[in-house]
Structures are given as C-alpha cells and as structure tokens.
C-alpha cells in the first residue's frame, strides 16, 4: 500500500516553544491531507483538512493560530504547534488521501510531550 | 455529522475467531474502514469496504456490512497473539470527506 512518513515520532519540548511535525506521502501525490489528534485511550479526532495550495480547513474548536498547517506541495504537509502548553501534549497523526479511490493512509504518529 | 460507535474491549483465546462490531449513523458513507493500532504506533489500514458491498474477505479478515442497520463487523479468523491491538472502525463523513473514527476496540488475545 501507499506509504505516509511522519516525522518526528517523538518530541519533548518546553512550554512556550513551537514544534513542527512533517507528513510526507512517499509514493503518491496527495492533494488532501488530514491531521488528527488522539488523547490517551481515546479515539482520533479530526483537527483540520489540509489542501495543497490553499488554506487549511479547521474543525470547530481547533485554534488555527495555534495549530498552523502548511501544505505547500503535493507530497508534504506540516503542522506547527505554536507556543506549546502542557495541554497540547498528545499523539498527532496525519493521513493522506489517494486519488481517485480515496483511500486514506496514515503516518506513524508523533507523540508530543510539553513540559 | 457522523457518529461511529464500537464496544471497548474484547478478549478471545488464541485460535478462536474474533468479531468486532461497529455502528455508524451517516447512511451516505461511501467507504467504511478498519484500522489496527499497536501501542505507541500509528494506524495500519487493515481493510475497507465500499458501501455497495455486503461482504469482503481478505485472508483471515472478513468484513460484513449491513447497510440497512448501519452495522459493520470485522471477523478475524484463527486469532493470534500478534493480533492484540486496538481496532478502529471509521466511516467517511460525506460532508467533510474525512474519516470519523469509533472509540476503538481493544482486542486481547490470550494464549
């Protein structure tokens, strides 16, 4: 199947700093990528839809100024958590959608811990 | 929006069959998926079914879809200890064209 690479897999940062997470589709082009967040022992919640060449669409309750999404190419989307706080600690997972059959493939996730 | 529900836990013995159930609310969902998540890892796509099908078999995995009842199930035949993981059911949210996930079913396989 298609491969989605997500980096880094783990990051620990100090409160107030910014963290960038990358999501790459390795063997296909993805006009649309999604960013999810997963709290411990809970399901994945969609944060935003990232469209190549245009602004991301954020879900209700997700602060777009805090979670900056850039999808500058057909194979790369980035999520930047700005001014991180301990409550931002979570597992973040990206996914990319294939065209035309619209299957979703997921990255391996990024465990963010904010001290 | 779409709601997807699953039972939280299932325990089976090695060699038995496992059946994980899921219900969803959006009758216009076009694709329904099963993902596997091992501890600390991302999601692995196991299988999916298109809404105009009622069954799909892929080696040890069988997916059954009852579109009328909006019920999806995943059967794992000859369950192995390596199948222990959390299994997520997901349905396409036709409005956002994203996926809505269930809460996940933790499958525990006992030797």
Interface residues (C-beta under 8 A of the other chain):
Chain A: X1 X6 X32 X34 X36 X42 X43 X44 X45 X46 X49 X57 X93 X95 X97 X102 X103 X104 X105 X106 X107 X108 X109 X111
Chain B: X30 X31 X33 X35 X40 X41 X42 X43 X44 X45 X48 X88 X92 X96 X97 X98 X99 X100 X101 X102 X103 X104
